[in-house]
Amino acid sequence: MLTFIIKCVIIYYTREVIILGMSEKIKILLIKKNMPLKELAEKINSSPTNLSNKIKRNNFSEKELQEIANALNCTYNANFIINETGEII
């Protein structure tokens, strides 16, 4: 049985699109911002263990994602869109 991997690769009209889960995006932001996980946890009033577990499970509420974005000086924007067809998703 295959293990579900958060990072999915989709082949779409001969183009490869990589979809990253929120955990991967947060990890990328931490690297780009040169911020350790511990510091992010402190900024969002969480323990490093709790934040690490959320990242492992890719389990965040919209409120938590907004707090993380604020702590990283980023804008959080959940997407869907399509409306025949402004795509995004």
C-alpha positions in Angstrom: 0.0 0.0 0.0 1.3 3.4 -0.9 1.9 6.0 1.8 0.2 9.3 1.2 2.8 11.9 0.5 1.8 15.5 0.9 3.8 16.6 -2.1 1.9 15.3 -5.1 3.0 15.4 -8.7 0.4 15.9 -11.4 0.9 15.5 -15.1 -1.4 17.9 -16.9 -1.2 18.5 -20.6 2.4 17.3 -20.7 3.4 19.9 -18.1 4.5 18.7 -14.6 2.9 20.7 -11.8 4.1 20.2 -8.3 1.6 20.9 -5.5 3.1 21.6 -2.1 1.3 21.0 1.1 1.2 23.8 3.7 3.9 22.0 5.7 6.3 22.2 2.8 5.5 25.8 2.2 6.1 26.7 5.8 9.5 24.9 5.7 10.4 26.8 2.6 9.4 30.1 4.3 11.5 29.3 7.4 14.5 28.7 5.2 14.0 31.9 3.2 13.4 33.9 6.4 16.4 32.2 8.1 14.1 31.5 11.1 14.4 28.4 13.2 11.2 26.5 14.0 11.6 27.3 17.7 11.4 31.0 16.9 8.3 30.6 14.8 6.7 28.6 17.6 7.4 31.4 20.1 6.0 34.0 17.8 2.7 32.2 17.4 2.5 31.2 21.2 3.0 27.5 20.5 5.6 25.1 21.8 8.2 23.9 19.3 7.0 20.3 19.8 3.4 21.2 19.1 4.3 23.1 15.9 6.6 20.3 14.8 3.8 17.8 15.2 1.4 20.0 13.2 4.0 20.3 10.5 4.5 16.5 10.4 0.7 15.9 10.2 0.2 18.9 7.9 -2.7 19.9 10.2 -3.3 23.6 10.4 -6.5 25.7 10.9 -7.0 28.8 8.8 -6.4 30.9 12.0 -3.0 29.1 12.6 -2.0 29.7 9.0 -2.8 33.4 9.3 -0.8 33.6 12.5 2.2 31.8 10.9 2.0 34.2 7.9 1.9 37.2 10.2 4.9 35.9 12.2 6.8 35.4 9.0 5.8 38.8 7.6 3.9 37.2 4.7 0.4 37.4 3.3 -1.7 34.2 3.6 -4.2 33.6 0.9 -6.2 30.4 0.6 -7.1 29.6 -2.9 -9.6 27.8 -5.1 -10.9 30.1 -7.9 -11.7 28.4 -11.3 -15.0 30.3 -12.0 -14.6 29.2 -15.6 -11.5 29.3 -15.6 -9.4 31.6 -13.6 -7.8 28.3 -12.5 -5.4 28.8 -9.5 -6.7 26.1 -7.0 
